[in-house]
Protein backbone atom coordinates (compact mmCIF):
# COMPACT_ATOMS: atom_id res chain seq x y z
CA UNK A 1 0.00 0.00 0.00
CA UNK A 2 0.98 3.64 -0.43
CA UNK A 3 1.23 5.69 2.77
CA UNK A 4 1.51 9.49 2.81
CA UNK A 5 2.61 10.90 6.20
CA UNK A 6 2.86 14.51 7.40
CA UNK A 7 4.69 15.69 10.52
CA UNK A 8 5.68 19.19 11.61
CA UNK A 9 8.35 18.79 14.29
CA UNK A 10 11.05 16.57 15.77
CA UNK A 11 8.81 14.51 18.06
CA UNK A 12 6.48 13.79 15.14
CA UNK A 13 9.45 12.63 13.07
CA UNK A 14 10.42 10.21 15.84
CA UNK A 15 6.91 8.79 16.34
CA UNK A 16 6.17 8.58 12.61
CA UNK A 17 9.44 6.78 11.89
CA UNK A 18 8.50 4.05 14.36
CA UNK A 19 5.01 3.79 12.89
CA UNK A 20 6.56 3.44 9.42
CA UNK A 21 8.80 0.63 10.69
CA UNK A 22 5.75 -1.15 12.12
CA UNK A 23 3.79 -0.74 8.88
CA UNK A 24 6.76 -1.93 6.84
CA UNK A 25 7.08 -5.06 8.98
CA UNK A 26 3.43 -5.92 8.30
CA UNK A 27 3.19 -4.74 4.69
CA UNK A 28 6.18 -5.81 2.55
CA UNK A 29 4.78 -3.74 -0.34
CA UNK A 30 4.64 -0.54 1.71
CA UNK A 31 5.59 2.67 -0.09
CA UNK A 32 6.10 5.89 1.86
CA UNK A 33 6.00 9.51 0.80
CA UNK A 34 6.12 12.20 3.46
CA UNK A 35 6.66 15.63 4.88
CA UNK A 36 9.04 14.66 7.67
CA UNK A 37 12.56 14.47 8.99
CA UNK A 38 15.79 12.52 9.07
CA UNK A 39 14.43 9.61 11.11
CA UNK A 40 11.60 8.99 8.66
CA UNK A 41 14.06 9.29 5.78
CA UNK A 42 16.19 6.57 7.37
CA UNK A 43 13.23 4.17 7.30
CA UNK A 44 12.80 4.67 3.55
CA UNK A 45 10.54 6.29 1.00
CA UNK A 46 10.49 9.74 -0.56
CA UNK A 47 10.74 12.87 1.55
CA UNK A 48 8.99 15.81 -0.09
CA UNK A 49 9.80 18.48 2.52
CA UNK A 50 11.76 18.54 5.76
CA UNK A 51 9.74 19.55 8.82
CA UNK A 52 12.26 22.33 9.50
CA UNK A 53 10.62 24.19 6.62
CA UNK A 54 7.21 23.92 8.32
CA UNK A 55 7.84 24.54 12.02
CA UNK A 56 6.55 28.04 12.76
CA UNK A 57 5.03 28.72 16.16
CA UNK A 58 3.17 31.70 17.58
CA UNK A 59 1.00 34.35 15.98
CA UNK A 60 3.77 36.68 14.77
CA UNK A 61 6.11 34.00 13.29
CA UNK A 62 3.17 32.38 11.52
CA UNK A 63 2.04 35.74 10.15
CA UNK A 64 5.55 36.60 8.93
CA UNK A 65 5.92 33.26 7.19
CA UNK A 66 2.33 32.96 5.96
CA UNK A 67 3.24 32.98 2.24
CA UNK A 68 5.70 30.11 2.80
CA UNK A 69 3.17 28.17 4.88
CA UNK A 70 0.47 28.58 2.24
CA UNK A 71 2.91 27.60 -0.51
CA UNK A 72 3.89 24.42 1.38
CA UNK A 73 0.24 23.60 2.00
CA UNK A 74 -0.63 24.00 -1.68
CA UNK A 75 2.35 21.88 -2.67
CA UNK A 76 1.36 19.16 -0.21
CA UNK A 77 -2.21 19.01 -1.49
CA UNK A 78 -1.09 18.79 -5.11
CA UNK A 79 1.48 16.13 -4.26
CA UNK A 80 -1.08 13.96 -2.49
CA UNK A 81 -3.50 14.23 -5.39
CA UNK A 82 -0.81 13.34 -7.90
CA UNK A 83 0.57 10.39 -5.89
CA UNK A 84 -2.87 8.96 -5.00
CA UNK A 85 -1.98 7.19 -1.72
CA UNK A 86 -4.10 4.50 -0.10
CA UNK A 87 -4.15 6.53 3.13
CA UNK A 88 -2.93 9.87 4.47
CA UNK A 89 -1.55 9.62 7.99
CA UNK A 90 -1.33 12.91 9.90
CA UNK A 91 0.85 13.29 13.01
CA UNK A 92 -0.14 16.11 15.43
CA UNK A 93 0.62 19.57 13.86
CA UNK A 94 -3.09 20.48 13.60
CA UNK A 95 -2.88 23.95 12.03
CA UNK A 96 -1.41 22.47 8.87
CA UNK A 97 -2.75 18.94 9.02
CA UNK A 98 -6.43 19.70 9.51
CA UNK A 99 -6.36 21.78 6.33
CA UNK A 100 -4.83 18.81 4.51
CA UNK A 101 -7.49 16.51 5.99
CA UNK A 102 -10.25 18.79 4.72
CA UNK A 103 -8.78 18.79 1.22
CA UNK A 104 -8.26 15.02 1.05
CA UNK A 105 -11.78 14.42 2.33
CA UNK A 106 -13.38 16.86 -0.09
CA UNK A 107 -11.50 15.43 -3.03
CA UNK A 108 -12.33 11.87 -1.99
CA UNK A 109 -8.72 10.78 -2.53
CA UNK A 110 -8.37 8.26 0.30
CA UNK A 111 -9.07 7.76 4.02
CA UNK A 112 -7.46 10.14 6.51
CA UNK A 113 -5.98 8.68 9.68
CA UNK A 114 -4.71 10.90 12.50
CA UNK A 115 -1.90 9.33 14.54
CA UNK A 116 -1.25 11.33 17.73
CA UNK A 117 -4.45 13.31 17.90
CA UNK A 118 -4.49 17.12 18.07
CA UNK A 119 -4.61 18.41 21.64
CA UNK A 120 -7.93 20.20 21.20
CA UNK A 121 -8.84 19.46 24.83
CA UNK A 122 -6.33 22.19 25.76
CA UNK A 123 -7.12 24.82 23.16
CA UNK A 124 -9.39 25.28 20.10
CA UNK A 125 -11.91 22.64 21.07
CA UNK A 126 -14.08 23.82 18.18
CA UNK A 127 -11.77 21.84 15.90
CA UNK A 128 -13.72 18.73 16.87
CA UNK A 129 -16.14 19.65 14.06
CA UNK A 130 -13.32 19.46 11.51
CA UNK A 131 -12.07 16.19 12.95
CA UNK A 132 -15.50 14.57 12.86
CA UNK A 133 -16.03 15.74 9.29
CA UNK A 134 -12.59 15.11 7.76
CA UNK A 135 -10.79 12.41 9.80
CA UNK A 136 -11.80 8.79 9.28
CA UNK A 137 -9.87 7.28 12.19
CA UNK A 138 -8.21 8.94 15.18
CA UNK A 139 -5.37 7.28 17.13
CA UNK A 140 -4.71 8.59 20.62
CA UNK A 141 -1.56 8.18 22.73
CA UNK A 142 -2.90 9.76 25.94
CA UNK A 143 -5.33 7.76 28.09
CA UNK A 144 -7.42 10.73 29.25
CA UNK A 145 -8.28 11.59 25.62
CA UNK A 146 -10.61 8.60 25.39
CA UNK A 147 -13.23 10.20 27.66
CA UNK A 148 -12.79 13.59 25.99
CA UNK A 149 -13.46 12.34 22.47
CA UNK A 150 -15.81 9.43 23.15
CA UNK A 151 -17.83 10.59 26.15
CA UNK A 152 -17.89 14.35 25.61
CA UNK A 153 -17.94 14.48 21.82
CA UNK A 154 -19.27 11.02 20.89
CA UNK A 155 -16.44 10.41 18.46
CA UNK A 156 -14.88 6.92 18.74
CA UNK A 157 -11.08 6.74 18.78
CA UNK A 158 -8.32 4.16 19.14
CA UNK A 159 -6.11 4.42 22.24
CA UNK A 160 -2.91 2.61 21.26
CA UNK A 161 -0.63 3.31 24.21
CA UNK A 162 2.08 5.93 24.46
CA UNK A 163 5.05 5.79 22.06
CA UNK A 164 7.21 8.06 24.23
CA UNK A 165 6.98 5.60 27.11
CA UNK A 166 7.88 2.77 24.75
CA UNK A 167 10.78 4.68 23.17
CA UNK A 168 12.32 5.42 26.57
CA UNK A 169 11.91 1.82 27.69
CA UNK A 170 13.63 0.60 24.53
CA UNK A 171 16.46 3.13 24.94
CA UNK A 172 17.10 2.06 28.53
CA UNK A 173 16.96 -1.60 27.56
CA UNK A 174 19.47 -1.07 24.75
CA UNK A 175 21.86 1.12 26.74
CA UNK A 176 21.35 -0.44 30.15
CA UNK A 177 19.37 1.11 32.95
CA UNK A 178 20.06 4.68 34.03
CA UNK A 179 23.78 4.95 34.57
CA UNK A 180 26.37 7.34 35.91
CA UNK A 181 27.53 9.99 33.47
CA UNK A 182 31.22 9.58 34.16
CA UNK A 183 31.41 13.34 34.64
CA UNK A 184 33.10 14.86 37.65
CA UNK A 185 29.86 16.55 38.69
CA UNK A 186 26.18 15.51 38.58
CA UNK A 187 24.16 16.92 35.69
CA UNK A 188 21.32 19.41 35.54
CA UNK A 189 19.69 19.13 32.11
CA UNK A 190 18.11 22.07 30.32
CA UNK A 191 15.45 21.26 27.72
CA UNK A 192 14.37 24.60 26.29
CA UNK A 193 12.05 23.52 23.49
CA UNK A 194 12.30 22.50 19.85
CA UNK A 195 11.47 25.81 18.17
CA UNK A 196 13.45 29.04 17.97
CA UNK A 197 10.75 31.12 19.67
CA UNK A 198 10.51 28.71 22.60
CA UNK A 199 14.27 28.73 23.03
CA UNK A 200 14.43 32.52 22.84
CA UNK A 201 11.68 32.84 25.46
CA UNK A 202 12.83 30.20 27.92
CA UNK A 203 16.55 29.53 27.70
CA UNK A 204 17.88 32.87 29.12
CA UNK A 205 15.91 32.43 32.34
CA UNK A 206 16.97 28.79 32.61
CA UNK A 207 20.62 29.83 32.35
CA UNK A 208 20.20 32.62 34.90
CA UNK A 209 18.47 30.26 37.31
CA UNK A 210 21.21 27.63 37.20
CA UNK A 211 24.50 29.53 36.71
CA UNK A 212 25.05 29.85 40.47
CA UNK A 213 25.16 26.04 40.67
CA UNK A 214 27.95 25.62 38.12
CA UNK A 215 30.55 24.81 40.77
CA UNK A 216 28.44 21.88 42.00
CA UNK A 217 26.70 20.67 38.82
CA UNK A 218 27.45 20.18 35.14
CA UNK A 219 24.87 22.35 33.33
CA UNK A 220 23.99 20.76 29.99
CA UNK A 221 21.60 22.01 27.32
CA UNK A 222 19.92 19.49 25.02
CA UNK A 223 20.05 20.87 21.48
CA UNK A 224 16.94 20.20 19.40
CA UNK A 225 17.50 18.39 16.09
CA UNK A 226 15.57 21.08 14.21
CA UNK A 227 17.88 23.89 15.45
CA UNK A 228 21.38 24.66 14.23
CA UNK A 229 24.06 24.76 16.97
CA UNK A 230 24.95 28.31 15.92
CA UNK A 231 21.54 29.52 17.10
CA UNK A 232 22.38 28.54 20.67
CA UNK A 233 25.75 30.31 20.65
CA UNK A 234 24.42 33.77 21.47
CA UNK A 235 22.59 32.46 24.54
CA UNK A 236 25.48 30.36 25.83
CA UNK A 237 28.25 32.92 25.37
CA UNK A 238 30.01 33.54 28.70
CA UNK A 239 27.67 31.12 30.48
CA UNK A 240 28.70 27.87 32.24
CA UNK A 241 26.16 25.89 30.23
CA UNK A 242 27.45 23.49 27.57
CA UNK A 243 25.51 22.24 24.56
CA UNK A 244 25.04 18.66 23.37
CA UNK A 245 23.25 17.99 20.08
CA UNK A 246 20.90 15.10 19.33
CA UNK A 247 21.62 13.37 22.65
CA UNK A 248 18.51 14.17 24.69
CA UNK A 249 17.87 10.59 25.80
CA UNK A 250 21.50 10.04 26.74
CA UNK A 251 21.46 13.30 28.68
CA UNK A 252 18.27 12.45 30.56
CA UNK A 253 19.56 8.96 31.37
CA UNK A 254 22.41 10.64 33.28
CA UNK A 255 20.71 13.74 34.71
CA UNK A 256 20.03 14.46 38.38
CA UNK A 257 17.36 17.09 37.69
CA UNK A 258 16.00 19.08 34.75
CA UNK A 259 14.38 22.34 33.69
CA UNK A 260 11.96 21.56 30.89
CA UNK A 261 9.83 23.57 28.52
CA UNK A 262 6.39 22.00 28.29
CA UNK A 263 5.74 19.43 25.59
CA UNK A 264 6.73 15.86 24.93
CA UNK A 265 9.98 16.56 26.80
CA UNK A 266 8.13 16.72 30.13
CA UNK A 267 6.88 13.18 29.62
CA UNK A 268 10.30 11.97 28.43
CA UNK A 269 11.88 13.42 31.57
CA UNK A 270 9.31 11.64 33.72
CA UNK A 271 9.91 8.35 31.91
CA UNK A 272 13.62 8.65 32.75
CA UNK A 273 12.61 9.36 36.36
CA UNK A 274 14.40 12.71 36.46
CA UNK A 275 12.80 15.30 38.79
CA UNK A 276 11.88 18.41 36.80
CA UNK A 277 10.55 21.96 36.86
CA UNK A 278 8.36 22.92 33.90
CA UNK A 279 9.17 26.45 32.67
CA UNK A 280 7.21 28.20 29.93
CA UNK A 281 7.29 31.92 29.35
CA UNK A 282 4.33 33.48 27.57
CA UNK A 283 3.68 36.91 26.06
CA UNK A 284 1.41 39.11 28.19
CA UNK A 285 1.90 36.89 31.26
CA UNK A 286 -0.70 38.60 33.45
CA UNK A 287 -3.38 38.22 30.78
CA UNK A 288 -2.42 34.62 30.02
CA UNK A 289 -2.49 33.85 33.75
CA UNK A 290 -6.00 35.30 34.00
CA UNK A 291 -7.18 33.31 30.97
CA UNK A 292 -5.59 30.14 32.36
CA UNK A 293 -7.44 30.54 35.65
CA UNK A 294 -10.81 31.49 34.22
CA UNK A 295 -11.19 30.38 30.60
CA UNK A 296 -8.67 27.75 29.51
CA UNK A 297 -10.33 24.40 30.14
CA UNK A 298 -7.36 22.36 31.35
CA UNK A 299 -5.73 22.84 34.72
CA UNK A 300 -2.21 21.93 33.61
CA UNK A 301 0.09 22.34 30.62
CA UNK A 302 2.50 19.45 31.19
CA UNK A 303 1.60 15.96 30.03
CA UNK A 304 2.84 14.53 33.33
CA UNK A 305 0.23 16.43 35.33
CA UNK A 306 -2.50 15.97 32.74
CA UNK A 307 -2.12 12.18 32.73
CA UNK A 308 -2.74 11.86 36.48
CA UNK A 309 -4.92 15.00 36.72
CA UNK A 310 -2.99 16.51 39.61
CA UNK A 311 0.23 18.43 40.15
CA UNK A 312 3.19 16.07 40.13
CA UNK A 313 5.66 18.56 38.63
CA UNK A 314 5.61 22.33 39.28
CA UNK A 315 4.53 24.47 36.31
CA UNK A 316 5.98 27.97 36.10
CA UNK A 317 3.85 29.53 33.40
CA UNK A 318 2.72 33.07 32.59
CA UNK A 319 2.99 35.28 35.68
CA UNK A 320 4.66 32.55 37.78
CA UNK A 321 7.53 32.19 35.29
CA UNK A 322 10.68 33.92 36.52
CA UNK A 323 14.27 33.31 37.53
CA UNK A 324 13.69 33.39 41.30
CA UNK A 325 10.75 31.01 41.08
CA UNK A 326 12.77 28.63 38.91
CA UNK A 327 15.65 28.73 41.41
CA UNK A 328 13.33 27.96 44.31
CA UNK A 329 11.57 25.04 42.61
CA UNK A 330 14.83 23.61 41.28
CA UNK A 331 16.40 23.64 44.74
CA UNK A 332 13.45 21.65 46.04
CA UNK A 333 14.06 18.77 43.59
CA UNK A 334 17.85 18.54 43.81
CA UNK A 335 19.30 15.81 46.09
CA UNK A 336 18.21 16.60 49.62
CA UNK A 337 15.42 18.87 48.37
CA UNK A 338 12.04 18.69 50.10
CA UNK A 339 10.05 17.69 46.99
CA UNK A 340 12.47 15.34 45.23
CA UNK A 341 11.39 11.98 46.65
CA UNK A 342 7.68 12.76 46.44
CA UNK A 343 8.03 13.60 42.75
CA UNK A 344 9.90 10.37 42.08
CA UNK A 345 7.18 8.42 43.91
CA UNK A 346 4.44 10.18 41.92
CA UNK A 347 6.19 9.39 38.63
CA UNK A 348 5.33 5.73 39.19
CA UNK A 349 1.63 6.50 38.81
CA UNK A 350 2.32 8.11 35.42
CA UNK A 351 4.20 4.99 34.32
CA UNK A 352 1.28 2.80 35.41
CA UNK A 353 -1.33 4.93 33.63
CA UNK A 354 0.54 4.75 30.32
CA UNK A 355 0.94 0.99 30.45
CA UNK A 356 3.26 -1.28 28.51
CA UNK A 357 1.62 -1.46 25.06
CA UNK A 358 3.65 -1.08 21.86
CA UNK A 359 1.92 1.98 20.38
CA UNK A 360 3.23 1.94 16.77
CA UNK A 361 2.69 -1.82 16.46
CA UNK A 362 -0.83 -1.58 17.78
CA UNK A 363 -1.61 1.41 15.54
CA UNK A 364 -0.19 -0.36 12.48
CA UNK A 365 -2.28 -3.48 13.17
CA UNK A 366 -5.47 -1.42 13.39
CA UNK A 367 -4.62 0.67 10.33
CA UNK A 368 -3.94 -2.33 8.12
CA UNK A 369 -7.06 -4.12 9.28
CA UNK A 370 -9.17 -1.07 8.45
CA UNK A 371 -7.49 -0.48 5.09
CA UNK A 372 -7.89 -4.11 4.00
CA UNK A 373 -11.54 -3.94 4.95
Secondary structure by P-SEA (a helix, b strand, c coil): cbbbbbbccaaaaaaaaaaaaaaaaacccbbbbbcccaaaaaacccccccccccccccaaaaaaaaaaaaaaaaaaaaaaaaacccbbbbccccccaaaaaaaaaaaccbbbbbccccccccccccaaaaaaccccbbbbccccccccccccccbbbbbcccaaaaaaaaaaaaacccccccccbbbbbbbccccaaaaaacaaaaaaaccccccccbbbbbbbccccccccccccccccbbbbcccaaaaaaccccccccccaaaaaaaaabbbbbbbbbbcaaaaaaaaaacccccccccccccccccccccccccccccaaaaaaaaaaaccccccaaaaaaaaaaaaaaacccaaaaaaaaaaaaaaac
